[in-house]
Amino acid sequence: MSAWFDMGGHGLYVWSSYGLFVVVMLWDLLSPWLRRRRLLRTLALKIRREAARRST
């Protein structure tokens, strides 16, 4: 098993590349979701401010 992880001396490069790939893919999946949440929060706050301004 350790030989499989070592991959002929290239294990560190290979496994770090796989790890970086997973991190980038997760970020690529989560980024639009997080951006959408932030946008909705900003718009809700803006709508509340406008409503408060009009009611005074």
N, CA, C and O atoms as a GROMACS GRO file, in nm:
protein
  224
    1MET      N    1   0.082  -0.119   0.000
    1MET     CA    2   0.000   0.000   0.000
    1MET      C    3   0.087   0.126   0.000
    1MET      O    4   0.055   0.223  -0.069
    2SER      N    5   0.195   0.126   0.076
    2SER     CA    6   0.281   0.246   0.079
    2SER      C    7   0.347   0.269  -0.056
    2SER      O    8   0.372   0.384  -0.094
    3ALA      N    9   0.376   0.162  -0.129
    3ALA     CA   10   0.434   0.178  -0.264
    3ALA      C   11   0.334   0.243  -0.358
    3ALA      O   12   0.370   0.322  -0.446
    4TRP      N   13   0.207   0.210  -0.338
    4TRP     CA   14   0.103   0.269  -0.422
    4TRP      C   15   0.092   0.419  -0.393
    4TRP      O   16   0.077   0.499  -0.486
    5PHE      N   17   0.099   0.458  -0.264
    5PHE     CA   18   0.093   0.600  -0.229
    5PHE      C   19   0.219   0.674  -0.273
    5PHE      O   20   0.213   0.792  -0.308
    6ASP      N   21   0.334   0.605  -0.271
    6ASP     CA   22   0.460   0.668  -0.310
    6ASP      C   23   0.468   0.692  -0.460
    6ASP      O   24   0.527   0.790  -0.504
    7MET      N   25   0.410   0.602  -0.538
    7MET     CA   26   0.403   0.612  -0.684
    7MET      C   27   0.540   0.633  -0.748
    7MET      O   28   0.557   0.720  -0.832
    8GLY      N   29   0.634   0.554  -0.708
    8GLY     CA   30   0.766   0.559  -0.769
    8GLY      C   31   0.840   0.689  -0.742
    8GLY      O   32   0.918   0.734  -0.826
    9GLY      N   33   0.816   0.751  -0.627
    9GLY     CA   34   0.884   0.875  -0.592
    9GLY      C   35   0.808   1.000  -0.635
    9GLY      O   36   0.850   1.112  -0.604
   10HIS      N   37   0.698   0.982  -0.705
   10HIS     CA   38   0.620   1.097  -0.752
   10HIS      C   39   0.492   1.117  -0.672
   10HIS      O   40   0.407   1.198  -0.711
   11GLY      N   41   0.477   1.047  -0.564
   11GLY     CA   42   0.354   1.051  -0.486
   11GLY      C   43   0.319   1.188  -0.432
   11GLY      O   44   0.203   1.228  -0.436
   12LEU      N   45   0.417   1.261  -0.384
   12LEU     CA   46   0.390   1.394  -0.328
   12LEU      C   47   0.330   1.486  -0.435
   12LEU      O   48   0.233   1.556  -0.409
   13TYR      N   49   0.387   1.484  -0.553
   13TYR     CA   50   0.337   1.567  -0.663
   13TYR      C   51   0.196   1.522  -0.704
   13TYR      O   52   0.107   1.604  -0.722
   14VAL      N   53   0.179   1.390  -0.720
   14VAL     CA   54   0.050   1.337  -0.768
   14VAL      C   55  -0.060   1.366  -0.667
   14VAL      O   56  -0.166   1.418  -0.704
   15TRP      N   57  -0.038   1.334  -0.540
   15TRP     CA   58  -0.143   1.350  -0.440
   15TRP      C   59  -0.171   1.498  -0.411
   15TRP      O   60  -0.285   1.535  -0.383
   16SER      N   61  -0.069   1.582  -0.416
   16SER     CA   62  -0.096   1.724  -0.397
   16SER      C   63  -0.174   1.780  -0.516
   16SER      O   64  -0.257   1.869  -0.500
   17SER      N   65  -0.147   1.729  -0.635
   17SER     CA   66  -0.224   1.771  -0.753
   17SER      C   67  -0.370   1.729  -0.741
   17SER      O   68  -0.460   1.806  -0.772
   18TYR      N   69  -0.393   1.606  -0.695
   18TYR     CA   70  -0.531   1.560  -0.673
   18TYR      C   71  -0.599   1.645  -0.567
   18TYR      O   72  -0.715   1.683  -0.583
   19GLY      N   73  -0.529   1.676  -0.459
   19GLY     CA   74  -0.587   1.757  -0.353
   19GLY      C   75  -0.622   1.897  -0.402
   19GLY      O   76  -0.729   1.949  -0.371
   20LEU      N   77  -0.533   1.958  -0.477
   20LEU     CA   78  -0.558   2.091  -0.531
   20LEU      C   79  -0.677   2.088  -0.628
   20LEU      O   80  -0.758   2.180  -0.629
   21PHE      N   81  -0.686   1.983  -0.708
   21PHE     CA   82  -0.797   1.968  -0.801
   21PHE      C   83  -0.930   1.962  -0.725
   21PHE      O   84  -1.026   2.028  -0.764
   22VAL      N   85  -0.935   1.885  -0.618
   22VAL     CA   86  -1.058   1.873  -0.538
   22VAL      C   87  -1.094   2.008  -0.476
   22VAL      O   88  -1.211   2.046  -0.476
   23VAL      N   89  -0.997   2.080  -0.424
   23VAL     CA   90  -1.022   2.211  -0.364
   23VAL      C   91  -1.077   2.308  -0.469
   23VAL      O   92  -1.174   2.380  -0.442
   24VAL      N   93  -1.018   2.310  -0.586
   24VAL     CA   94  -1.063   2.401  -0.692
   24VAL      C   95  -1.204   2.364  -0.737
   24VAL      O   96  -1.287   2.452  -0.758
   25MET      N   97  -1.233   2.236  -0.751
   25MET     CA   98  -1.367   2.193  -0.792
   25MET      C   99  -1.471   2.228  -0.687
   25MET      O  100  -1.582   2.271  -0.721
   26LEU      N  101  -1.439   2.210  -0.560
   26LEU     CA  102  -1.532   2.247  -0.453
   26LEU      C  103  -1.557   2.398  -0.454
   26LEU      O  104  -1.671   2.442  -0.440
   27TRP      N  105  -1.452   2.476  -0.472
   27TRP     CA  106  -1.468   2.621  -0.478
   27TRP      C  107  -1.554   2.660  -0.597
   27TRP      O  108  -1.637   2.750  -0.588
   28ASP      N  109  -1.533   2.592  -0.710
   28ASP     CA  110  -1.609   2.620  -0.831
   28ASP      C  111  -1.758   2.587  -0.811
   28ASP      O  112  -1.844   2.654  -0.868
   29LEU      N  113  -1.787   2.487  -0.731
   29LEU     CA  114  -1.926   2.453  -0.703
   29LEU      C  115  -1.989   2.547  -0.601
   29LEU      O  116  -2.106   2.584  -0.615
   30LEU      N  117  -1.914   2.586  -0.499
   30LEU     CA  118  -1.970   2.665  -0.390
   30LEU      C  119  -1.972   2.815  -0.418
   30LEU      O  120  -2.057   2.886  -0.363
   31SER      N  121  -1.884   2.863  -0.500
   31SER     CA  122  -1.872   3.007  -0.524
   31SER      C  123  -2.002   3.071  -0.575
   31SER      O  124  -2.043   3.173  -0.520
   32PRO      N  125  -2.069   3.016  -0.676
   32PRO     CA  126  -2.195   3.079  -0.720
   32PRO      C  127  -2.303   3.077  -0.612
   32PRO      O  128  -2.380   3.172  -0.600
   33TRP      N  129  -2.309   2.971  -0.535
   33TRP     CA  130  -2.408   2.961  -0.428
   33TRP      C  131  -2.383   3.069  -0.322
   33TRP      O  132  -2.476   3.135  -0.277
   34LEU      N  133  -2.257   3.086  -0.283
   34LEU     CA  134  -2.223   3.188  -0.184
   34LEU      C  135  -2.247   3.328  -0.238
   34LEU      O  136  -2.295   3.416  -0.166
   35ARG      N  137  -2.214   3.350  -0.364
   35ARG     CA  138  -2.236   3.481  -0.427
   35ARG      C  139  -2.385   3.513  -0.434
   35ARG      O  140  -2.424   3.627  -0.410
   36ARG      N  141  -2.467   3.414  -0.465
   36ARG     CA  142  -2.612   3.433  -0.471
   36ARG      C  143  -2.668   3.470  -0.334
   36ARG      O  144  -2.750   3.561  -0.323
   37ARG      N  145  -2.624   3.400  -0.231
   37ARG     CA  146  -2.669   3.431  -0.095
   37ARG      C  147  -2.633   3.574  -0.056
   37ARG      O  148  -2.715   3.647   0.000
   38ARG      N  149  -2.510   3.614  -0.088
   38ARG     CA  150  -2.465   3.749  -0.057
   38ARG      C  151  -2.549   3.852  -0.133
   38ARG      O  152  -2.588   3.955  -0.077
   39LEU      N  153  -2.576   3.826  -0.259
   39LEU     CA  154  -2.656   3.918  -0.340
   39LEU      C  155  -2.797   3.930  -0.285
   39LEU      O  156  -2.849   4.042  -0.276
   40LEU      N  157  -2.860   3.818  -0.248
   40LEU     CA  158  -2.996   3.823  -0.194
   40LEU      C  159  -3.000   3.900  -0.063
   40LEU      O  160  -3.094   3.976  -0.038
   41ARG      N  161  -2.899   3.881   0.021
   41ARG     CA  162  -2.892   3.955   0.148
   41ARG      C  163  -2.878   4.106   0.122
   41ARG      O  164  -2.943   4.187   0.187
   42THR      N  165  -2.793   4.140   0.027
   42THR     CA  166  -2.772   4.281  -0.007
   42THR      C  167  -2.900   4.344  -0.061
   42THR      O  168  -2.935   4.456  -0.025
   43LEU      N  169  -2.969   4.272  -0.149
   43LEU     CA  170  -3.092   4.325  -0.206
   43LEU      C  171  -3.201   4.340  -0.100
   43LEU      O  172  -3.274   4.439  -0.100
   44ALA      N  173  -3.212   4.243  -0.010
   44ALA     CA  174  -3.312   4.252   0.097
   44ALA      C  175  -3.284   4.372   0.186
   44ALA      O  176  -3.376   4.444   0.225
   45LEU      N  177  -3.158   4.395   0.217
   45LEU     CA  178  -3.122   4.510   0.299
   45LEU      C  179  -3.155   4.641   0.227
   45LEU      O  180  -3.204   4.735   0.289
   46LYS      N  181  -3.128   4.645   0.099
   46LYS     CA  182  -3.158   4.764   0.021
   46LYS      C  183  -3.308   4.790   0.015
   46LYS      O  184  -3.351   4.905   0.026
   47ILE      N  185  -3.387   4.686  -0.001
   47ILE     CA  186  -3.532   4.700  -0.005
   47ILE      C  187  -3.584   4.749   0.130
   47ILE      O  188  -3.672   4.835   0.135
   48ARG      N  189  -3.530   4.695   0.239
   48ARG     CA  190  -3.572   4.740   0.373
   48ARG      C  191  -3.537   4.887   0.395
   48ARG      O  192  -3.617   4.962   0.450
   49ARG      N  193  -3.418   4.928   0.351
   49ARG     CA  194  -3.378   5.068   0.365
   49ARG      C  195  -3.469   5.160   0.286
   49ARG      O  196  -3.509   5.266   0.334
   50GLU      N  197  -3.503   5.119   0.163
   50GLU     CA  198  -3.592   5.199   0.079
   50GLU      C  199  -3.730   5.210   0.143
   50GLU      O  200  -3.789   5.318   0.144
   51ALA      N  201  -3.781   5.101   0.196
   51ALA     CA  202  -3.913   5.102   0.260
   51ALA      C  203  -3.911   5.190   0.384
   51ALA      O  204  -4.006   5.264   0.408
   52ALA      N  205  -3.805   5.185   0.462
   52ALA     CA  206  -3.794   5.268   0.581
   52ALA      C  207  -3.784   5.416   0.542
   52ALA      O  208  -3.842   5.503   0.608
   53ARG      N  209  -3.713   5.443   0.436
   53ARG     CA  210  -3.698   5.582   0.391
   53ARG      C  211  -3.831   5.638   0.342
   53ARG      O  212  -3.861   5.755   0.366
   54ARG      N  213  -3.909   5.556   0.273
   54ARG     CA  214  -4.038   5.603   0.220
   54ARG      C  215  -4.142   5.619   0.330
   54ARG      O  216  -4.232   5.701   0.316
   55SER      N  217  -4.131   5.542   0.437
   55SER     CA  218  -4.231   5.549   0.544
   55SER      C  219  -4.208   5.668   0.637
   55SER      O  220  -4.297   5.702   0.714
   56THR      N  221  -4.093   5.729   0.631
   56THR     CA  222  -4.067   5.845   0.721
   56THR      C  223  -4.109   5.974   0.662
   56THR      O  224  -4.094   6.078   0.725
   0.00000   0.00000   0.00000
